[in-house]
């Protein structure tokens, strides 16, 4: 079976819609979707086909109006990164490396540019491409046992620009240099201290469920507007017509009307 998405369509259970491939599973329970990396024999290492499947999977999340939040997770391990066994074949030579790198870049961009909030639920090893996936998410919640590293300096390759920028945006240039120069693994406490993750928790599943459902219950015109503005700021943008259009959209939205009405009626809003 290929690791790309099986083209047999959606099948439904009670409150759940699920699409399964050999190593990637996309499921939804209510407004929260979960993309699970499921290749435990290789500590969830990402193959070329898995990277190539990401844009299609993220496209389905974007198109599904019932989905408000996406969680990306592994199992015992989040992901050990790109499958290095493919580097001597698919990634061999400059042309092969460029072709492989394009698939990785497109997969990472599909996550980073999703128009809905994303949460990385990180346990165990989160290295290389795994860290790339986590950094592409808006929020990173880690278990106590999580370990992080970006290791191109062990392989003689150069980390790409957009993913390097995501690392610098998260931890600053000094720590980004130490992480990339040393290729060392850092523990969850260090990751929290330097800003690589938002939270470190004892019960990862419970906290991610709580946080994702909380975000899904907020006014989506506000949440998505905030994501667009924050991304614009980190890309060097300024307040302009695009931002003012977001203000206008919010002011005329059903979410705004419900939020004001709920406040005046002294009840929780129902977005």
C-alpha positions in Angstrom: 0.0 0.0 0.0 1.3 3.5 -0.8 1.7 6.0 2.0 -0.3 8.5 0.0 -4.0 8.8 0.9 -6.1 5.9 0.0 -8.7 7.1 -2.6 -11.7 5.3 -1.2 -13.4 8.4 0.2 -14.6 9.3 3.6 -16.4 6.9 5.9 -18.3 8.1 9.0 -18.9 7.0 12.5 -20.6 8.8 15.3 -19.2 12.3 15.2 -16.1 11.1 13.4 -15.0 11.4 9.8 -11.8 9.6 9.0 -9.4 9.2 6.1 -6.6 6.7 6.4 -3.4 5.9 4.6 -0.6 3.5 5.4 1.3 6.0 7.6 -0.9 9.1 7.9 -4.4 9.2 9.4 -6.7 12.2 9.3 -9.7 12.1 11.5 -12.2 14.5 13.0 -14.3 14.5 16.1 -16.6 17.5 16.1 -14.8 20.7 15.1 -11.3 19.3 15.9 -9.4 17.3 13.3 -6.3 15.2 14.1 -3.6 14.3 11.7 -1.7 11.3 13.1 1.8 10.3 11.9 1.7 6.5 12.3 4.9 4.8 11.3 6.1 3.4 14.7 8.6 1.0 13.1 10.7 4.0 12.0 9.8 6.3 14.9 7.4 8.1 12.5 10.1 9.1 10.0 8.6 10.9 7.1 9.0 9.3 3.7 8.9 11.2 0.4 5.4 9.9 -0.2 4.3 11.1 3.2 5.6 14.6 2.6 3.9 14.6 -0.8 0.6 13.6 0.8 0.5 16.5 3.2 -0.8 19.3 0.8 -3.8 17.1 -0.2 -4.6 16.3 3.4 -4.3 19.9 4.6 -6.4 20.9 1.6 -9.2 18.7 2.8 -9.0 20.2 6.3 -9.2 23.7 4.8 -12.2 22.9 2.6 -14.2 21.2 5.5 -16.2 24.1 7.0 -17.0 22.0 10.1 -13.3 21.8 11.1 -12.1 24.6 13.2 -8.8 23.3 14.6 -6.2 20.8 13.4 -4.0 18.8 15.9 -0.9 17.1 14.5 0.5 14.2 16.6 2.5 11.0 16.6 2.4 8.2 19.0 5.2 7.2 21.3 7.3 9.6 19.1 6.2 12.6 17.2 8.6 12.1 14.3 12.2 11.2 13.9 12.3 13.4 10.7 12.8 12.6 7.1 13.5 9.0 6.2 17.3 9.0 5.8 17.1 5.6 4.1 15.8 7.4 1.1 18.7 9.9 0.9 21.0 7.5 -1.0 18.2 6.8 -3.6 15.5 9.5 -4.0 17.6 12.3 -2.6 20.8 11.3 -4.3 22.7 14.1 -6.2 21.8 17.8 -6.5 18.8 17.1 -8.7 17.4 14.4 -6.4 18.0 16.6 -3.4 16.1 19.5 -5.0 13.2 17.3 -5.9 13.0 15.8 -2.4 13.4 19.1 -0.8 10.5 20.5 -2.8 8.2 17.8 -1.4 9.4 18.6 2.1 8.9 22.3 1.6 5.5 21.9 0.1 4.4 19.7 3.0 5.7 22.2 5.6 4.1 25.1 3.8 0.7 23.4 3.6 0.7 23.2 7.4 2.1 26.7 8.0 -0.4 28.3 5.5 -3.5 26.5 6.7 -6.2 29.1 7.4 -7.2 27.3 10.6 -5.3 27.1 13.9 -2.9 24.2 14.3 -1.5 22.5 17.4 1.5 20.1 17.5 1.1 17.5 20.2 4.7 16.4 20.7 5.8 13.3 22.5 9.1 11.4 22.4 11.5 12.3 19.6 10.8 15.4 17.5 13.9 15.7 15.2 14.7 17.2 11.8 11.7 17.1 9.6 9.6 16.3 12.7 10.7 19.6 14.3 10.0 21.2 10.9 6.4 20.0 11.1 6.0 21.1 14.7 7.4 24.6 13.9 4.9 24.9 11.1 2.1 24.6 13.6 0.8 27.7 15.4 1.1 26.2 18.9 3.3 23.4 20.3 2.4 21.4 23.4 5.0 18.9 24.5 5.0 16.0 26.9 7.7 15.9 29.6 9.6 13.2 27.7 9.8 15.1 24.5 13.2 15.7 22.9 13.9 18.2 20.1 16.7 18.6 17.5 17.4 19.8 14.0 20.3 17.8 12.6 21.4 18.8 9.1 24.9 19.4 10.5 25.1 15.6 11.0 24.2 15.0 7.3 26.0 17.7 5.4 22.9 19.5 4.2 21.6 23.0 4.7 18.2 23.6 6.4 15.9 25.5 4.1 15.1 29.2 4.4 11.5 29.1 5.4 12.0 26.5 8.1 15.1 28.3 9.4 13.0 31.4 9.7 10.3 29.5 11.6 13.0 28.4 14.0 14.4 31.9 14.4 10.9 33.3 14.9 10.3 30.8 17.7 13.6 30.9 19.6 15.6 33.8 18.3 18.9 33.8 16.3 21.3 32.8 19.1 19.4 29.6 20.0 18.6 28.9 16.4 22.4 28.9 15.7 23.1 26.7 18.7 20.4 24.2 17.6 21.6 24.1 14.0 25.3 24.3 14.6 25.4 21.6 17.3 22.7 19.3 16.0 22.2 18.3 19.7 18.9 17.1 21.1 17.4 19.3 23.8 14.9 18.3 26.5 11.4 19.6 27.0 12.4 21.9 29.8 15.0 23.6 27.6 12.5 23.7 24.7 10.0 25.5 27.0 12.6 27.9 28.4 13.8 29.1 24.9 10.3 29.3 23.4 10.4 26.3 21.1 7.2 25.0 22.7 4.3 26.8 24.4 3.7 24.3 27.2 5.2 21.2 28.7 2.6 19.0 30.4 2.2 15.6 32.2 -1.0 14.6 30.4 -0.5 15.5 26.7 -3.8 14.1 25.4 -5.9 15.8 28.0 -4.3 19.2 27.6 -4.4 19.2 23.8 -8.0 18.1 23.9 -8.8 20.9 26.3 -6.9 23.6 24.4 -8.2 22.5 20.9 -11.8 22.5 22.1 -11.3 25.9 23.7 -10.0 27.4 20.5 -12.7 25.7 18.5 -15.3 27.3 20.8 -14.1 30.9 20.2 -15.3 33.3 17.5 -13.6 31.9 14.4 -13.6 35.3 12.7 -11.4 36.5 15.5 -9.2 33.4 15.6 -8.5 33.3 11.9 -8.1 37.0 11.7 -5.5 36.9 14.5 -3.6 34.1 12.7 -3.5 36.1 9.4 -2.3 39.3 11.2 0.3 37.6 13.3 1.7 35.7 10.2 1.8 39.0 8.4 3.7 40.7 11.2 6.3 37.9 11.3 6.7 38.2 7.6 7.4 42.0 8.0 4.0 43.2 7.1 2.3 46.4 8.3 -1.3 47.5 8.8 -2.8 47.9 5.4 -6.0 47.3 3.3 -5.8 43.6 4.0 -5.9 44.1 7.7 -8.6 46.7 7.5 -10.7 44.3 5.5 -10.4 41.8 8.4 -11.7 44.4 10.8 -14.6 45.1 8.5 -15.4 41.4 8.1 -15.4 40.9 11.8 -17.6 43.9 12.5 -20.3 42.6 10.1 -20.0 38.9 11.1 -22.5 36.7 12.8 -19.8 36.0 15.4 -19.7 39.7 16.3 -23.5 39.9 16.6 -23.6 36.8 18.8 -20.7 38.0 21.0 -22.3 41.3 21.7 -25.7 39.8 22.3 -24.3 37.1 24.6 -22.5 39.8 26.6 -25.6 41.9 27.0 -27.7 38.9 28.0 -24.9 37.7 30.4 -24.6 34.2 28.9 -21.7 32.4 27.2 -21.6 33.1 23.4 -22.5 30.3 21.0 -20.2 30.7 18.0 
